[in-house]
Amino acid sequence: MNDKPITAILIGAGWRGRVTYGSYALKFPDNLKFIAVAEPDSKKRDLFQKEHNIPNSFVFKSWQEILDPSVGKIAETAFICTQDQMHYQPAIKALELEYDLLLEKPISPSFEECNHISNLAQEKKRIVQVCHVLRFTKFFKKLKELIDSGAIGDIIDYDHSENVSYWHFGHSYVRGSYKKKDESSPLILAKCCHDLDIMYWLIGKKPLTVQSKGFLSFFSPENAPKNAPERCTDGCPQEETCPWYAPGLYLEGEPLIRIGLHAKSRFLRFFSSLILNHRNIMLFLSKFIKKLRPFLNWEEFPANFITSDLSYEGKMKALKEGPFGKCIFKTGNDVVDHQIATYTFPNGVIGTLRITGLSEFEGRELRIFGTKGVIRAHFRTVEEEIKITDFRTYKTKRVYIKGLSKGSHGGGDFNLLDSFIKVIKGDLTPEQAGTTNIQGALQSHIMAFAGEEARISGRNHEF
């Protein structure tokens, strides 16, 4: 067994690169060590360099610099965490240098580019772990175990809802990096390649056809409140009633604290209620209790996404100058805010994917109808639960339950890294680790591209 940490270079020190994968390396230094970073934003670059004690000679401003042949291969793996449109070129260059890759999803917004990466990985005999993290959660592993055991017989109908909470959709797909399809990816790819990967994985067959409908129905200028300014910070008359009022989210984290009101823990419900309803008292107490301060001056996601200066003044500056302070109805977005895609599989199996940006909770809901029974499950921040009903006995049994989760993607992020590292070290084969290789991950992307084509054309798409 290899006890040394694997070495990695990071390309893109944004939210996923620095906060998710960087924090794993800091927490598990025997597993992963970042030795170099490439990031054009000086603040993000300097912060990552400091956190991981990287020498100046291994700090680069661009992926072109860190992957220049004159630099050569300086680590075992390359973590590519750039924006969607910037995955392809660094992935190709890194594979040419014979790095193994951890590649953020989606692989690329272009099918041709996805295919090229896949083909080159096979040619170079390199591992490319696409970050389909849902497969690595206990919840979805349990679903796979139930279906493979024949607990509900053969799947006939699979219904999968991806419910994006109203505040998260506003942050990422209306104000944020994914608001423009041509600058990122269509919604069904950017958000739902996770979900389509799960559909393909659980059904175990490639689809035959798809039809899809989707619209931008709500987040548009005609739905803006009367007299609403261009920015929430310019004195909006609806600030007390608008769920997307930016200071409420980024300065105080109000929508996220409200999640605590639905926690199973009585203490969390009480604590959340105090912050929401007795803020002045809590502000006073925070002078003496330091642990309260991050909750009152919100320092978690998405505040730490919009700026590295998490002081009140720093966040307010970001709202006044950047895209996240704009009125939610006046951002210039063009991505659909709800969509449905229906896939047909061999033997008459139907799989339906539904996505909405107007959900109260973040998470997935699944109904899987088989020839012997039914599985009903939900995978939310506030709770994870799987129930199964047997037709013969007509008994419903809860087979999995978990309460409020603070970890990203229900623990899937760190579990994926554990598996990837064991494969790189040679402790496990990819099959034993359950990794999502580039060829398997490509199928969900094909499904997404076809679903978007069917939505735009209004016609069925055949695979």
Secondary structure, DSSP 8 states (H G I E B T S, - for coil): ---S-EEEEEE--SIIIIIIIHHHHHH-TTTEEEEEEE-SSHHHHHHHHHHHT--GGGEESSHHHHT-TTT---SSEEEE-S-GGGSHHHHHHHHHTT-EEEE-SSS-SSHHHHHHHHHHHHHHT--EEE--GGGGSHHHHHHHHHHHTTTT-SEEEEEEEEEEEHHHHIIIIIISTTS-GGGS--HHHHTTHHHHHHHHHHH-S--SEEEEEEE--SSSGGGS-TT--SBGGGT-TTTTT-TT-HHHHHTT-HHHHHHGGG-S-HHHHHHHHHHHH-HHHHHHHTTT-GGGHHHHTT-STTHHHH-S--SHHHHHHHHHHSGGGB-TTSS---S-SEEEEEEE-GGG-EEEEEEEEEESS-EEEEEEEESSEEEEEEEESS-EEEEEEETTT--EEEEEEE----SGGGGHHHHHHHHHHHHHHTSS-HHHHT---HHHHHHHHHHHHHHHHHHHH-S-EE-
